[in-house]
Each structure stands twice: as C-alpha cells, then as structure tokens.
Amino acid sequence: MLIQPLGAEHIDDVARLHSASLTGLLTRLGVRAARAFYTGAVRAPLCIGFACTESGSLRGFVLGSVDPEGLRKEVMRGNRQQVLAGVF
C-alpha cells in the first residue's frame, strides 16, 4: 500500500470512485464534472489531498482545504470551462 500526494495521475480513478461511493452535488453532476473538479483542485494552492494505491489501483483518497469555499472558488476560477463542460 502506498499513500502519496494526490496528483493528475489519480484524477480519473478519483472521479470514478467519488461518483460511485459518495453522495452530493458533484456525484449528481456525474463523472465528467467530478473529473473537472479534481483536475482544478489538484492545481489549487488551497488544496491538500492524498491517494492510497495498492498494486497500481486506487483504494481511497482524501482531499481538503483550510478554506473550502476559497478552494471551490479557485477551482472554478482556474478551471471554469472544464467544470461547466462536465455539467452539460
């Protein structure tokens, strides 16, 4: 088992796991929207996240921020087109 900083290489698996396991707006919007959110989040200075992998497969992840509202704004500001494309 390996725990490492959440990065671009984890985004597709994180989006699928999020959509399959969690509830809420992002899940209702679908995998594309989740992928767009996590793409923006891993680039955002306010984000901290980790991925747990085993034998190359994602087993879990955690993502957070000391300023969740600020993180949401950063994700939208830096990735608006992808987030909106994921919704529609």
N, C-alpha and C positions, 0 to 999 in steps of 0.2 A: 504494500500500500504506500502511495506517495501523496503527500499534501504539498501543493505548490501554489504560488500566486496565480489567481485567475487571469488568463490571457486570451488573446484572439484565437488560439488553437483550441480552446474549450467551448467557444460560443455556440456552435451548432448543437453539441451534446447538452449544454446547459439549457438552451432554449427548449429542446425536446423534453428534458427532464422536468423543467419548470412547468411546461404545459401539461405534462402527464401526471404531475404529483401535487401541484398547488392550485389554489382557487384564487379568484380575484379578477380584476380588470384585465391584467396582462394575459392571463390564461384565456379569458373570454375573447380577447382580440386575436389569439392564435399564435402559432409558432413563428410566423414571419415577424409579427410585432415583437414577440419576446426576443427573437434574434436581433432585431434592430435596437431594442432597449439595451441588451447586454453588450452589443457592439459599441454603443455610445458609452456605456458605464465603464467598461474596462479602460477607456481612454480618459476618463474624467479624473482629475486630481482628488476630488472628494470621495472617490470610491475606494473601498478596500474589499478584496474578495479572494477566496481560496477555493481550489478544486481538489477533490480527492479522487485519485485514479488508482486502478489496480489492473495489472496486465493490459494497460492501454485503454481501459474502459472507465468512463466516468462513473463514480459511485456516489458522489454527492458534491455539493458546493455550498458556499455561504458568501453572501455579499451584503455589505452595509456601508454606512456613512455616519459621520458625526453630525451631518446636516442633510437628512434625507430629502427635504424639499429643495435644497440647493443642488443636490445630486440630480433630481428629476429635471430641474431647470437646465443644468449643464448638459444632460443627455439630450434634451430637446434642442437646445441651442446649437450643440455640436453635431447633431445627427438628425435634424428635423426631417429632412427629405426621406431618409430610410424609415424612420418611425412612422411617418404618415403613409408611406408606401406599404408598410406592414399592416396598417389598419385597413386599407382599401384594396 
